Amino acid sequence: MKNLVTRTSALIPFSVIFFMMFSSCQKEETLLLTGDLEVTFENVQRLHYLPDIFVVGEPSLALLPNIPVVNGTMKVTELLYGNYYIKYYTSQGEGGVFTRSKMFQIKAGKTTQLIIDLNE
């Protein structure tokens, strides 16, 4: 009987440790690598074409072309963290269209907010 008690008492700490290890593996832990972007365009009536988003260092291919702008606001969700720029086009007077850009950074788990005045 004494041998059985010794064996059982030795198994209890092992069982607790095993249960703790197993239960910690059950938790769903995800590494967040994305963030969101919200751009507000002031004087939106001067926006000529829909904006594009590029990765810094990749100027020849838009990552996200022709992003819709609704009521002066553009929203993009789940961009990978990193450095980007937005290219937008403004109309100036009699048929002139100007290309402009603004750099921004996406941080994981955060929303980057930009305000772009199209009169500038």
C-alpha positions as a Markdown table, in Angstrom:
| # | Residue | x | y | z |
|---|---|---|---|---|
| 1 | Met | 0.0 | 0.0 | 0.0 |
| 2 | Lys | 2.8 | 2.4 | 0.9 |
| 3 | Asn | 4.4 | 1.7 | -2.5 |
| 4 | Leu | 1.1 | 2.5 | -4.3 |
| 5 | Val | 0.8 | 5.8 | -2.4 |
| 6 | Thr | 4.4 | 6.8 | -3.3 |
| 7 | Arg | 3.8 | 6.0 | -6.9 |
| 8 | Thr | 0.5 | 7.9 | -7.0 |
| 9 | Ser | 2.0 | 11.0 | -5.3 |
| 10 | Ala | 4.8 | 10.9 | -7.8 |
| 11 | Leu | 2.4 | 10.9 | -10.7 |
| 12 | Ile | 0.3 | 13.8 | -9.5 |
| 13 | Pro | 2.9 | 16.5 | -10.2 |
| 14 | Phe | 3.7 | 14.9 | -13.5 |
| 15 | Ser | 0.0 | 14.9 | -14.4 |
| 16 | Val | -0.4 | 18.5 | -13.5 |
| 17 | Ile | 2.6 | 19.6 | -15.5 |
| 18 | Phe | 1.4 | 17.5 | -18.5 |
| 19 | Phe | -2.1 | 19.0 | -18.3 |
| 20 | Met | -0.7 | 22.6 | -18.1 |
| 21 | Met | 1.5 | 21.9 | -21.2 |
| 22 | Phe | -1.4 | 20.4 | -23.1 |
| 23 | Ser | -3.9 | 23.2 | -22.1 |
| 24 | Ser | -1.4 | 25.9 | -23.2 |
| 25 | Cys | -1.2 | 24.3 | -26.6 |
| 26 | Gln | -5.0 | 24.6 | -26.9 |
| 27 | Lys | -5.0 | 28.4 | -26.8 |
| 28 | Glu | -5.2 | 30.0 | -30.2 |
| 29 | Glu | -2.5 | 32.6 | -30.2 |
| 30 | Thr | -2.1 | 34.4 | -33.5 |
| 31 | Leu | 0.7 | 36.7 | -34.4 |
| 32 | Leu | -0.8 | 39.9 | -35.8 |
| 33 | Leu | 1.1 | 41.2 | -38.8 |
| 34 | Thr | -1.5 | 43.5 | -40.3 |
| 35 | Gly | -2.9 | 46.9 | -39.8 |
| 36 | Asp | -5.6 | 49.2 | -41.3 |
| 37 | Leu | -5.5 | 52.4 | -43.2 |
| 38 | Glu | -8.1 | 55.2 | -43.2 |
| 39 | Val | -7.6 | 58.2 | -45.5 |
| 40 | Thr | -9.8 | 61.3 | -45.4 |
| 41 | Phe | -9.6 | 63.5 | -48.5 |
| 42 | Glu | -10.5 | 67.1 | -47.9 |
| 43 | Asn | -11.9 | 68.9 | -51.0 |
| 44 | Val | -12.7 | 65.5 | -52.5 |
| 45 | Gln | -14.3 | 67.1 | -55.5 |
| 46 | Arg | -10.8 | 67.7 | -56.8 |
| 47 | Leu | -10.0 | 64.0 | -56.8 |
| 48 | His | -9.7 | 63.1 | -60.5 |
| 49 | Tyr | -8.9 | 59.3 | -60.5 |
| 50 | Leu | -9.2 | 56.7 | -57.8 |
| 51 | Pro | -6.1 | 56.4 | -55.6 |
| 52 | Asp | -3.5 | 53.6 | -55.8 |
| 53 | Ile | -1.3 | 52.1 | -53.0 |
| 54 | Phe | 2.3 | 51.1 | -53.7 |
| 55 | Val | 4.9 | 49.4 | -51.5 |
| 56 | Val | 7.9 | 51.7 | -51.0 |
| 57 | Gly | 10.6 | 50.5 | -53.4 |
| 58 | Glu | 8.1 | 49.0 | -55.9 |
| 59 | Pro | 7.1 | 52.0 | -58.0 |
| 60 | Ser | 6.1 | 50.2 | -61.1 |
| 61 | Leu | 3.3 | 48.0 | -59.8 |
| 62 | Ala | 0.4 | 49.2 | -57.6 |
| 63 | Leu | -0.3 | 46.8 | -54.7 |
| 64 | Leu | -3.9 | 48.0 | -54.6 |
| 65 | Pro | -5.0 | 50.0 | -57.7 |
| 66 | Asn | -8.2 | 52.1 | -57.9 |
| 67 | Ile | -9.3 | 52.0 | -54.3 |
| 68 | Pro | -12.9 | 53.4 | -53.9 |
| 69 | Val | -13.4 | 56.6 | -52.0 |
| 70 | Val | -16.8 | 56.9 | -50.3 |
| 71 | Asn | -17.9 | 60.3 | -49.0 |
| 72 | Gly | -14.3 | 61.5 | -49.0 |
| 73 | Thr | -13.0 | 58.5 | -47.1 |
| 74 | Met | -10.9 | 55.5 | -48.3 |
| 75 | Lys | -10.5 | 52.5 | -46.1 |
| 76 | Val | -8.2 | 49.5 | -46.5 |
| 77 | Thr | -8.0 | 46.6 | -44.0 |
| 78 | Glu | -5.4 | 44.0 | -43.3 |
| 79 | Leu | -2.3 | 45.6 | -45.0 |
| 80 | Leu | 0.9 | 43.9 | -43.9 |
| 81 | Tyr | 3.0 | 46.1 | -41.7 |
| 82 | Gly | 5.5 | 48.1 | -43.6 |
| 83 | Asn | 6.1 | 51.3 | -45.6 |
| 84 | Tyr | 3.8 | 52.3 | -48.4 |
| 85 | Tyr | 2.7 | 55.4 | -50.3 |
| 86 | Ile | -0.6 | 56.4 | -51.8 |
| 87 | Lys | -0.7 | 58.0 | -55.3 |
| 88 | Tyr | -3.6 | 60.2 | -56.0 |
| 89 | Tyr | -4.6 | 62.5 | -58.9 |
| 90 | Thr | -6.0 | 66.0 | -58.6 |
| 91 | Ser | -7.7 | 68.1 | -61.2 |
| 92 | Gln | -6.5 | 71.7 | -61.3 |
| 93 | Gly | -8.6 | 74.1 | -63.3 |
| 94 | Glu | -9.0 | 73.6 | -67.0 |
| 95 | Gly | -8.3 | 70.0 | -67.6 |
| 96 | Gly | -5.0 | 69.8 | -65.8 |
| 97 | Val | -4.4 | 66.6 | -63.8 |
| 98 | Phe | -1.6 | 66.4 | -61.3 |
| 99 | Thr | -0.1 | 63.2 | -59.7 |
| 100 | Arg | 0.7 | 63.4 | -56.0 |
| 101 | Ser | 1.8 | 60.9 | -53.4 |
| 102 | Lys | 2.1 | 60.6 | -49.7 |
| 103 | Met | 4.1 | 58.0 | -47.7 |
| 104 | Phe | 2.8 | 56.3 | -44.7 |
| 105 | Gln | 3.6 | 53.3 | -42.4 |
| 106 | Ile | 1.4 | 50.5 | -41.3 |
| 107 | Lys | 2.0 | 49.1 | -37.8 |
| 108 | Ala | 0.6 | 45.7 | -36.8 |
| 109 | Gly | -2.6 | 45.9 | -34.9 |
| 110 | Lys | -3.0 | 49.7 | -35.5 |
| 111 | Thr | -5.0 | 51.9 | -37.8 |
| 112 | Thr | -3.0 | 54.5 | -39.7 |
| 113 | Gln | -5.1 | 57.7 | -40.3 |
| 114 | Leu | -4.2 | 60.2 | -43.0 |
| 115 | Ile | -5.8 | 63.5 | -43.9 |
| 116 | Ile | -5.0 | 64.7 | -47.4 |
| 117 | Asp | -6.1 | 68.2 | -48.5 |
| 118 | Leu | -6.5 | 68.1 | -52.3 |
| 119 | Asn | -6.1 | 71.9 | -52.4 |
| 120 | Glu | -2.4 | 71.7 | -51.5 |
